[in-house]
Amino acid sequence: MDKILDSFFEQCEKGKVQVGEIYYNLQLSLKGTSEYVNINIKDKKLLYNYINEFLRLFQIQSIDEIYIKLIYLFSNLTFTDYDNILEYIRRNIMFVKNKILSAREYNYLETKIKISILESFQETPYCFKVTIVENNYEYELPLVYYGIDNGICYIYAVQDKNKDKSSSFSKKIKRILYKMNSGIKESVEYEQYKKGESNYYPENISDVSPSAILVLSLFFKELLDKNINNVKVVPFLPVRYNAKKKAYKNKIDYLTKKDNLNEIQKQELIKFYQDEHLRIQNNLTQKFIRNFFRLCYHFSNIEIVSVPFEGEEYMNIELKPFEFDIFETLGIDKIIK
């Protein structure tokens, strides 16, 4: 195993890790030589012991599977984790072990709410899934990727994987969820941006996915039922950002050579991909964080204690029991039936 880990980190030093015939952009260093990520570790043997403990939690059949697990593990580092790598791996070990939430079903009026806990092992080992069921029709809300350690829930992502976008039932549920926007007042600046009258994008609480707000509300209710009232939201994963940056660079180099671009054309291409990278990342981070500000608008029991990079890079949230019905508070209780 030590030889496998040595080979893995040697490839990370060069910025690419090979798994089968696929190369993953992952540049980090244990030697302090990376322009992107340098892991501060004084005891390499201790690091390997932690990694081995992490890997023992899975039924791994091949070296490729080991590499995939390690790629996911080190792709989710935050800035703080660079200097606290052993604590980071320990926390991820507990993420896997803490199967606190469980699947269940309950009826809300004539609608069945089905909760599932799925294995993920990308951002986090588990994700929270809610399916709305009526008369054998199903609508899947976005997935919440989370891990739990020491009574704290870490949320890494909320992703919509629902491929059913055009069925009549899907359209019906989306119309219902859109009712959650009723009464939300937008600023003059945001109205101007929406109309194309301004390039300035102001912060707001209306530009969110209603389905994300519903699933996070239900997720927080499940956490409270397990006596978990502290949440840390992870707003930015720099290793993933740098991997995408490297992918864009490789694409620029390829197109420059393929199309024989001159220097001016190359600089225009660089500018295009830099803007595209920034646009995608801003959407990922800002819309993700905006969800939690929107939750505070609806629920007085959800309190944002600190925003990202205010003391630490996480957004910290404190939960108190829900005083009223979630569907009623969101304004969709009389429609979901």
N, C-alpha and C positions, 0 to 999 in steps of 0.2 A: 504493500500500500504506500509506503514512503516513496518508492520509486515512481509510482503512478502520480503521486502528488508533486514530486519534483518535476516530472515531465509537464504536468498541468501548469505549474507556475512558470516554468521556462517558456512555455508558449504564451502565457499572459504577458511576460516581459516583452515579447515581440508584437503583442497586440492582436494575435489571432489564435484561436483554439480550434483544433480540428476534431470533429466528431464524424466518423465515417468519411463521407465525401463532402461534408458541409463544414464551412469555416465560420466561426462566430467571432465578431469583433468584441474582444474583451481585453482591455489593456490596463493592467495593474502590476505593481511591483512590490516584492518583499525586500528589495535592495535599495529603495529610494531613488530609482533611476527613471521612473515613468513621468512623462509630461502631464499625465492625467491623474492617476490614482496611486498613491504610495501608502501601503499598509504599514503602520507602526507596530512592529512585533519584535520583542527582545528575545523571546524563547521560541524558536522554530519548532522544537519538539513538542512543546505545549500546544502550539497551534495545531499541529498534526494530530495530537491526541483529541482535541476538540472536534476537528473535522471528522476523525474516525468515529467518534461517538455520534455525530450527526448522521453519517452515512449508515451506521448500523441500524438506524430506525427503519430503513427501507429494505425491501427484498430485491437487491440489485443483482442482476445476472451477468453484466458485462462491464468492461472498462468504459464503453461509450455511455452507459447509463450513469456511471460514476461522474463522468465529465459533464453530462447534462445537469445532474443535481448540483454540481459545483458551479456551473455557469449561472444557474438560477440563483444560487446562494450569493455569489459575489456580485451579481448584477443588481441586487437590491440594497447595496450599501448606501448609506447617507453620508454626508460630510462628517458627522459626529462619529460614525462607525469606523472611519479610517483609523482613528487613534484608539478605538476600543473594540478591536476585532474579536477578542475572546468573549467579551460580553455580548457582542452581536451574535456570535455563533451559539453561545449558551441560550440566548433569547430565542433563536430559531429552533433550537432543540425543544424548548418548552412550547413553542408554537405547535410543533408536531404532536407533542404529548398531551397538550391541553385540549381534549375533545369535549369541551364544556357544553357547547350548544348541540342540540339534537334535532332530528327531523320530527315533525308533527303536523297534524292537520286540524283545522277547526272551521266551523261555519260562521260566516257573517251574513245574517239574513239568509238569502237564497244562494249565496256565493260561498264556495269552498276556498279557503286560503291554505295552500299546501307549502310547507316550509321544508327545504332540503338542505343538507350540509354536504357539499361536494368536495372531493379531493382536488387540489389544484397544482401545488408545487411550482408555480411560476412566481408571481409576486409573494404569495403566501401559501401555506400548506392546505388551507381550506377556504372555501367561499360559500357565502350565504345566498340561497336562492329562494325566491318566492314565486309561486305559480298561482294565478287566479283561474279558478275552474267554475264553469257554469254549463250545465247540460252537456257534459263531455267535451266542451270547447275549452281550450287552455290559452292563457296569455302569460308569458314569462317576463317578470320584471328584471331589471339589471342585476348583475351579480356583485356582491360586496366581498372583496378580498380582504381577509382579516387574519390576525394572529393574536392569541391571548397569553400573557405572561404576567405573573405577580399581580393579578387582579386588574390589569390594564389591558384594554383592547386597542391594538394598533390597526388602523385601516390604511391600506396601501392603494386601493383602487375601487372604483365603481364602474363597471363595464357592461354595456348593453350587448348581449350575445343573441338576442331574440331575432331569429331569421324570418319569423312570420310577420310581415309588415303589411300585407295587402288583403288578408282575409276579412270578411265582414265582422267577425268577432274581434279581431285585432283593431280594426278601425273604431269599433264601438267602445272598447276599453280606452283607446287613446283619446276619444272625444270626452269620455268621462273624466280621465285624468287631467285633461286640459282645463276643466272647471276649477282646478286648484289655483289657476292664475287669476281667477275672478277677484277683483278688488286690489290686486297688486298695482301700485302706482309707480310708473316709471319716471325718471327724471327727464327734464327738457333735453339735457345733453344726450341721453340714450335714445330719445325719440328722434333727435336730429341724426344720430349715427345710423339708426335703423332706416331712415329715409334716404340715406346717402348724402345728407347735407353737411356731414362732418366726418373727418377721418379719425377723430378722437374717440376712443372706446372707453367710456366711463364705467367704473365698477357699479354693479347693480345686482339685484336679487331675482330679477325676472328671467334672465337668460340662463335657465337651468332646465333639465329634463324632469317633468312632473313624475315620471316613473321612478327616477332616482330618489326623489324626495320621499315617495311612498315607501320604497323598499328600505331606505335608511331609517325611516320612522319605525317600521316594523322590526328592523334589526336592533335598534336601540331598546325597543320594548323587550325583546328576547334577552338582551344583555342585562337589563334591570331585573328581569325575572331570575337571573343567575347571580344577582347581587354584584354586578359589575357596573360601576358608575363613572369610571374614568376612561377617557378615550384619547388616544393620540393619533392624529391624522398626519400621514407622511406625504408632504406636498411635492417632493422632487427627488428623483433618483439619478444622481449625476453620472453613474457608470453607464446607465442606459442612454442617457443624453449623449455622452461621449461616443458610445458605440454607434449611435445614429449619425453623429457628426463624421465619424470615420467612414461610414457607409456612403454618405454624400460625397466625401472627398474621393473615394474610389470611383464613384459614378462620374464625377467631374473629370477625373484623369482618363477614364475610359472614353467618354464622349469627346474630350479634347483630341485624343489620339485618333479615334474612329472618324470624326468629321473634319480632322485637320484644322482645328480652330486657331485663329490668330489670337494675340494677347488681349485685344479688346473684346473679342467674342468670349474668350475664356473668363475674363473678369465679369462680364455680364452674366455668364452661367453661374459663377461663384456667388454673385449677388442674389440671383434668383433662388438658389438652394439655401443660402444663409437665411433669407427672408422666409422661405418655406419651413425650414427647421424651427425658426423662432415662432412662427405662427402656430405650428402644431404643438410645440411645447407650451406656449402660452395658453392654448386652448385646454391642453391636458391639465395643467396646474391650476389655472385661474377658475375654470369651470368646476373642477373637482372641489376646490376650496369654497367656491360660491355656494355649493350645495348646503354647506353647514351654516352659512349665514342665513340662507333661506329657511332652514329648519328652525332657527332661532326666531324668525318672523312668525312662524306658526305656533311654536310651542314655548311656553314660558319656563318649562322645566329643563330646557336644554340651554346651557350657558357656555359660551366661548370664554375660557379663562385667559388664553393668550393666542395670538395669531402667529403664523410661521415666522421664524427668525426673530421673534421677540423674546430674547433670553435663550431660546433653543429653537432648532429648526422645525419642530413639530408644531401643529396646531393642537392645543390642549382644550378638551371639552369635559365639562362635568354634567352628569345626568342626574336628574331627580325623577321620582315616579310621575307617570302621566296622570294628570288629574281628570282628563276627559277622554272620550273615545277618539282614537286616532283618525278614523275615517270621517267622523263628525267634525273634528277640528279642521281637517283639510277640505271640508265642504263637499265630500263625495259620498256621504253616508246614505243619502236618499236616492242615489243613482245606481250604486253597486248593489244590485238585488236581482 
